[in-house]
Amino acid sequence: NSFDKDGNQYFVHGTGELVAGRSLIADAYINVTGSTSPDGEIMPAQELYWGTLEVEMTSCYEGTLAFHSNFPEVGSGQVRLERLVFVRQLGCVD
């Protein structure tokens, strides 16, 4: 969840496989259509390829998210991650 250059909500999503318990590279997409109707019916969404997301956890508590967008107005960059919750299935013990 982020914001575009005009301050509108901008959702980027992707899935990938966890490698060595610490890293993930995923193709990322945005939804360009889709919504819910006033009565709650889910309307179909059309995805548009956005780029890639790379998550690298350096410990159980922190890591980085690198992004590489195909959209020139977004570009590429990285942000520091700090873990907020623990998921037992990940088996993180350090």
OpenMM code with the backbone's topology and positions (N, CA, C; nanometers):
from openmm import Vec3, app, unit

residues = "ASN SER PHE ASP LYS ASP GLY ASN GLN TYR PHE VAL HIS GLY THR GLY GLU LEU VAL ALA GLY ARG SER LEU ILE ALA ASP ALA TYR ILE ASN VAL THR GLY SER THR SER PRO ASP GLY GLU ILE MET PRO ALA GLN GLU LEU TYR TRP GLY THR LEU GLU VAL GLU MET THR SER CYS TYR GLU GLY THR LEU ALA PHE HIS SER ASN PHE PRO GLU VAL GLY SER GLY GLN VAL ARG LEU GLU ARG LEU VAL PHE VAL ARG GLN LEU GLY CYS VAL ASP".split()
positions = [
    Vec3(0.0858, -0.1168, 0.0000),
    Vec3(0.0000, 0.0000, 0.0000),
    Vec3(0.0902, 0.1227, 0.0000),
    Vec3(0.0690, 0.2096, -0.0938),
    Vec3(0.1479, 0.3313, -0.1050),
    Vec3(0.0578, 0.4407, -0.1606),
    Vec3(0.1185, 0.5459, -0.2120),
    Vec3(0.0433, 0.6564, -0.2696),
    Vec3(0.1089, 0.6986, -0.3998),
    Vec3(0.0278, 0.7380, -0.4978),
    Vec3(0.0828, 0.7862, -0.6239),
    Vec3(0.1244, 0.9320, -0.6090),
    Vec3(0.1736, 0.9912, -0.7164),
    Vec3(0.2245, 1.1287, -0.7105),
    Vec3(0.1170, 1.2309, -0.6760),
    Vec3(-0.0125, 1.1941, -0.6932),
    Vec3(-0.1222, 1.2839, -0.6609),
    Vec3(-0.1801, 1.2584, -0.5220),
    Vec3(-0.1199, 1.1639, -0.4480),
    Vec3(-0.1668, 1.1338, -0.3129),
    Vec3(-0.2784, 1.0318, -0.3053),
    Vec3(-0.3119, 0.9670, -0.4172),
    Vec3(-0.4160, 0.8639, -0.4178),
    Vec3(-0.3575, 0.7310, -0.3719),
    Vec3(-0.4399, 0.6493, -0.3044),
    Vec3(-0.3945, 0.5164, -0.2636),
    Vec3(-0.3501, 0.4380, -0.3858),
    Vec3(-0.2430, 0.3623, -0.3679),
    Vec3(-0.1808, 0.2889, -0.4774),
    Vec3(-0.1385, 0.1543, -0.4224),
    Vec3(-0.2053, 0.0479, -0.4631),
    Vec3(-0.1774, -0.0846, -0.4113),
    Vec3(-0.0955, -0.1645, -0.5118),
    Vec3(0.0185, -0.2125, -0.4683),
    Vec3(0.1042, -0.2996, -0.5494),
    Vec3(0.1038, -0.4356, -0.4807),
    Vec3(0.0834, -0.5425, -0.5575),
    Vec3(0.0802, -0.6753, -0.4965),
    Vec3(0.1588, -0.7738, -0.5808),
    Vec3(0.2134, -0.8734, -0.5130),
    Vec3(0.2886, -0.9776, -0.5806),
    Vec3(0.3059, -1.0963, -0.4884),
    Vec3(0.3319, -1.2113, -0.5450),
    Vec3(0.3608, -1.3306, -0.4657),
    Vec3(0.4870, -1.3951, -0.5202),
    Vec3(0.5589, -1.4597, -0.4344),
    Vec3(0.6804, -1.5299, -0.4737),
    Vec3(0.7133, -1.6340, -0.3687),
    Vec3(0.8190, -1.7085, -0.3922),
    Vec3(0.8596, -1.8115, -0.2979),
    Vec3(0.9706, -1.7608, -0.2091),
    Vec3(0.9639, -1.7968, -0.0821),
    Vec3(1.0655, -1.7618, 0.0142),
    Vec3(1.1909, -1.8438, -0.0145),
    Vec3(1.3063, -1.7792, -0.0234),
    Vec3(1.4327, -1.8456, -0.0532),
    Vec3(1.5206, -1.8387, 0.0708),
    Vec3(1.5687, -1.9536, 0.1158),
    Vec3(1.6574, -1.9631, 0.2321),
    Vec3(1.5976, -1.8957, 0.3549),
    Vec3(1.4652, -1.8874, 0.3614),
    Vec3(1.3987, -1.8326, 0.4778),
    Vec3(1.4135, -1.6832, 0.4968),
    Vec3(1.4786, -1.6132, 0.4016),
    Vec3(1.5077, -1.4719, 0.4241),
    Vec3(1.4813, -1.3796, 0.3057),
    Vec3(1.4613, -1.4319, 0.1855),
    Vec3(1.4466, -1.3409, 0.0715),
    Vec3(1.3347, -1.3861, -0.0221),
    Vec3(1.2874, -1.2909, -0.0999),
    Vec3(1.1755, -1.3143, -0.1901),
    Vec3(1.1867, -1.2176, -0.3071),
    Vec3(1.1684, -1.2685, -0.4272),
    Vec3(1.1575, -1.1832, -0.5458),
    Vec3(1.0237, -1.2162, -0.6087),
    Vec3(0.9439, -1.1122, -0.6352),
    Vec3(0.8095, -1.1340, -0.6874),
    Vec3(0.7795, -1.0408, -0.8034),
    Vec3(0.7113, -1.0935, -0.9046),
    Vec3(0.6524, -1.0064, -1.0054),
    Vec3(0.5397, -0.9304, -0.9372),
    Vec3(0.5289, -0.8023, -0.9664),
    Vec3(0.4311, -0.7180, -0.8982),
    Vec3(0.3302, -0.6617, -0.9979),
    Vec3(0.2088, -0.6405, -0.9493),
    Vec3(0.0979, -0.5946, -1.0317),
    Vec3(0.0196, -0.4868, -0.9585),
    Vec3(-0.0547, -0.4093, -1.0340),
    Vec3(-0.1540, -0.3184, -0.9783),
    Vec3(-0.2881, -0.3538, -1.0425),
    Vec3(-0.3953, -0.3274, -0.9715),
    Vec3(-0.5281, -0.3471, -1.0278),
    Vec3(-0.5728, -0.2170, -1.0918),
    Vec3(-0.6113, -0.2247, -1.2193),
    Vec3(-0.6563, -0.1047, -1.2900),
    Vec3(-0.8081, -0.0970, -1.2998),
    Vec3(-0.8750, -0.2039, -1.2652),
    Vec3(-1.0211, -0.2058, -1.2568),
    Vec3(-1.0588, -0.2878, -1.1351),
    Vec3(-1.1854, -0.2995, -1.1113),
    Vec3(-1.2342, -0.3796, -1.0001),
    Vec3(-1.2819, -0.2914, -0.8871),
    Vec3(-1.3834, -0.3380, -0.8196),
    Vec3(-1.4399, -0.2629, -0.7085),
    Vec3(-1.5455, -0.3502, -0.6431),
    Vec3(-1.6165, -0.2927, -0.5510),
    Vec3(-1.7340, -0.3590, -0.4960),
    Vec3(-1.8547, -0.2723, -0.5279),
    Vec3(-1.9646, -0.3375, -0.5547),
    Vec3(-2.0882, -0.2655, -0.5830),
    Vec3(-2.1478, -0.2163, -0.4517),
    Vec3(-2.2448, -0.1274, -0.4563),
    Vec3(-2.3081, -0.0781, -0.3324),
    Vec3(-2.3660, -0.1894, -0.2445),
    Vec3(-2.4041, -0.3025, -0.3071),
    Vec3(-2.4578, -0.4122, -0.2258),
    Vec3(-2.3501, -0.5126, -0.1849),
    Vec3(-2.2206, -0.4812, -0.2100),
    Vec3(-2.1109, -0.5648, -0.1635),
    Vec3(-2.0605, -0.6670, -0.2624),
    Vec3(-2.1211, -0.6736, -0.3812),
    Vec3(-2.0748, -0.7692, -0.4817),
    Vec3(-1.9362, -0.7278, -0.5311),
    Vec3(-1.8456, -0.8253, -0.5390),
    Vec3(-1.7095, -0.7972, -0.5855),
    Vec3(-1.7080, -0.7971, -0.7378),
    Vec3(-1.6603, -0.6871, -0.7940),
    Vec3(-1.6499, -0.6745, -0.9390),
    Vec3(-1.5102, -0.7196, -0.9820),
    Vec3(-1.4971, -0.7901, -1.0944),
    Vec3(-1.3669, -0.8422, -1.1365),
    Vec3(-1.2624, -0.7319, -1.1542),
    Vec3(-1.1381, -0.7680, -1.1250),
    Vec3(-1.0265, -0.6745, -1.1392),
    Vec3(-0.9387, -0.7161, -1.2561),
    Vec3(-0.8817, -0.6184, -1.3232),
    Vec3(-0.7848, -0.6436, -1.4286),
    Vec3(-0.6489, -0.5989, -1.3757),
    Vec3(-0.5522, -0.6904, -1.3786),
    Vec3(-0.4183, -0.6592, -1.3310),
    Vec3(-0.3328, -0.6028, -1.4432),
    Vec3(-0.2395, -0.5180, -1.4059),
    Vec3(-0.1434, -0.4614, -1.4990),
    Vec3(-0.0055, -0.4852, -1.4392),
    Vec3(0.0857, -0.5431, -1.5201),
    Vec3(0.2208, -0.5697, -1.4697),
    Vec3(0.2864, -0.4387, -1.4298),
    Vec3(0.3433, -0.4344, -1.3096),
    Vec3(0.3997, -0.3139, -1.2523),
    Vec3(0.5521, -0.3166, -1.2486),
    Vec3(0.6102, -0.4353, -1.2203),
    Vec3(0.7556, -0.4491, -1.2069),
    Vec3(0.7880, -0.5612, -1.1105),
    Vec3(0.8927, -0.5420, -1.0289),
    Vec3(0.9310, -0.6458, -0.9334),
    Vec3(0.9480, -0.5878, -0.7940),
    Vec3(0.9278, -0.6748, -0.6960),
    Vec3(0.9523, -0.6448, -0.5552),
    Vec3(1.0545, -0.7451, -0.5046),
    Vec3(1.1531, -0.6997, -0.4289),
    Vec3(1.2535, -0.7877, -0.3703),
    Vec3(1.2597, -0.7594, -0.2205),
    Vec3(1.2325, -0.8620, -0.1416),
    Vec3(1.2386, -0.8493, 0.0037),
    Vec3(1.3588, -0.9300, 0.0513),
    Vec3(1.4431, -0.8664, 0.1303),
    Vec3(1.5594, -0.9341, 0.1882),
    Vec3(1.5594, -0.9045, 0.3376),
    Vec3(1.5349, -1.0076, 0.4176),
    Vec3(1.5370, -0.9926, 0.5628),
    Vec3(1.6792, -1.0217, 0.6108),
    Vec3(1.7413, -0.9255, 0.6777),
    Vec3(1.8774, -0.9432, 0.7278),
    Vec3(1.8784, -1.0071, 0.8653),
    Vec3(1.7660, -1.0058, 0.9324),
    Vec3(1.7480, -1.0730, 1.0608),
    Vec3(1.5984, -1.0969, 1.0787),
    Vec3(1.5609, -1.1508, 1.1916),
    Vec3(1.4179, -1.1695, 1.2202),
    Vec3(1.3466, -1.0374, 1.2422),
    Vec3(1.4214, -0.9306, 1.2560),
    Vec3(1.3629, -0.8029, 1.2949),
    Vec3(1.3678, -0.6943, 1.1886),
    Vec3(1.4576, -0.7068, 1.0890),
    Vec3(1.4682, -0.6001, 0.9904),
    Vec3(1.5149, -0.6522, 0.8551),
    Vec3(1.4973, -0.5683, 0.7538),
    Vec3(1.5379, -0.6036, 0.6185),
    Vec3(1.5164, -0.4855, 0.5259),
    Vec3(1.5133, -0.5143, 0.3961),
    Vec3(1.4897, -0.4099, 0.2968),
    Vec3(1.3887, -0.4592, 0.1932),
    Vec3(1.3170, -0.3650, 0.1374),
    Vec3(1.2276, -0.3885, 0.0248),
    Vec3(1.2808, -0.3048, -0.0904),
    Vec3(1.3227, -0.3705, -0.1971),
    Vec3(1.3654, -0.3001, -0.3182),
    Vec3(1.2533, -0.3134, -0.4201),
    Vec3(1.2276, -0.2055, -0.4930),
    Vec3(1.1232, -0.2094, -0.5948),
    Vec3(1.1795, -0.1564, -0.7255),
    Vec3(1.1324, -0.2176, -0.8335),
    Vec3(1.1744, -0.1800, -0.9686),
    Vec3(1.0478, -0.1733, -1.0537),
    Vec3(0.9990, -0.0523, -1.0761),
    Vec3(0.8725, -0.0338, -1.1469),
    Vec3(0.8953, -0.0062, -1.2948),
    Vec3(0.8058, -0.0551, -1.3762),
    Vec3(0.8070, -0.0243, -1.5202),
    Vec3(0.7508, 0.1141, -1.5481),
    Vec3(0.6948, 0.1787, -1.4456),
    Vec3(0.6360, 0.3106, -1.4621),
    Vec3(0.7410, 0.4171, -1.4288),
    Vec3(0.7782, 0.5006, -1.5271),
    Vec3(0.8832, 0.6005, -1.5037),
    Vec3(0.8540, 0.6934, -1.3869),
    Vec3(0.7275, 0.7239, -1.3621),
    Vec3(0.6951, 0.8137, -1.2517),
    Vec3(0.7191, 0.7505, -1.1153),
    Vec3(0.7342, 0.6179, -1.1108),
    Vec3(0.7626, 0.5488, -0.9850),
    Vec3(0.9113, 0.5174, -0.9761),
    Vec3(0.9662, 0.4579, -1.0828),
    Vec3(1.1087, 0.4276, -1.0853),
    Vec3(1.1470, 0.3109, -0.9970),
    Vec3(1.2653, 0.3199, -0.9408),
    Vec3(1.3192, 0.2150, -0.8550),
    Vec3(1.3692, 0.2767, -0.7259),
    Vec3(1.3823, 0.1941, -0.6240),
    Vec3(1.4346, 0.2414, -0.4967),
    Vec3(1.4280, 0.1316, -0.3939),
    Vec3(1.4538, 0.1673, -0.2707),
    Vec3(1.4420, 0.0705, -0.1620),
    Vec3(1.4055, 0.1412, -0.0336),
    Vec3(1.3421, 0.0644, 0.0559),
    Vec3(1.3026, 0.1150, 0.1861),
    Vec3(1.3418, 0.0127, 0.2922),
    Vec3(1.3701, 0.0617, 0.4099),
    Vec3(1.4030, -0.0234, 0.5239),
    Vec3(1.2744, -0.0825, 0.5809),
    Vec3(1.2796, -0.2103, 0.6183),
    Vec3(1.1652, -0.2777, 0.6799),
    Vec3(1.1966, -0.3079, 0.8256),
    Vec3(1.0962, -0.2972, 0.9087),
    Vec3(1.1091, -0.3359, 1.0488),
    Vec3(0.9901, -0.4241, 1.0832),
    Vec3(1.0168, -0.5422, 1.1346),
    Vec3(0.9115, -0.6387, 1.1630),
    Vec3(0.8193, -0.5892, 1.2735),
    Vec3(0.6893, -0.6023, 1.2484),
    Vec3(0.5889, -0.5613, 1.3460),
    Vec3(0.5290, -0.6798, 1.4210),
    Vec3(0.5167, -0.7945, 1.3539),
    Vec3(0.4582, -0.9142, 1.4146),
    Vec3(0.5396, -1.0358, 1.3734),
    Vec3(0.5238, -1.1435, 1.4457),
    Vec3(0.5914, -1.2686, 1.4134),
    Vec3(0.4893, -1.3717, 1.3682),
    Vec3(0.5270, -1.4515, 1.2697),
    Vec3(0.4443, -1.5603, 1.2196),
    Vec3(0.5161, -1.6901, 1.2549),
    Vec3(0.4542, -1.7723, 1.3346),
    Vec3(0.5173, -1.8940, 1.3846),
    Vec3(0.5698, -1.9827, 1.2712),
    Vec3(0.4974, -1.9908, 1.1592),
    Vec3(0.5360, -2.0800, 1.0511),
    Vec3(0.6699, -2.0432, 0.9851),
    Vec3(0.7148, -1.9173, 0.9986),
    Vec3(0.8424, -1.8783, 0.9393),
    Vec3(0.9619, -1.9293, 1.0188),
    Vec3(0.9405, -1.9666, 1.1441),
    Vec3(1.0474, -2.0262, 1.2232),
    Vec3(1.1639, -1.9333, 1.2511),
    Vec3(1.1416, -1.8064, 1.2598),
    Vec3(1.2481, -1.7100, 1.2833),
    Vec3(1.2869, -1.7136, 1.4313),
    Vec3(1.4161, -1.7346, 1.4606),
    Vec3(1.4589, -1.7500, 1.5996),
    Vec3(1.5720, -1.6579, 1.6403),
    Vec3(1.6268, -1.5742, 1.5514),
    Vec3(1.7398, -1.4916, 1.5941),
    Vec3(1.6965, -1.3599, 1.6535),
] * unit.nanometer
topology = app.Topology()
chain = topology.addChain("A")
for resn in residues:
    res = topology.addResidue(resn, chain)
    for name in ("N", "CA", "C"):
        topology.addAtom(name, app.Element.getBySymbol(name[0]), res)
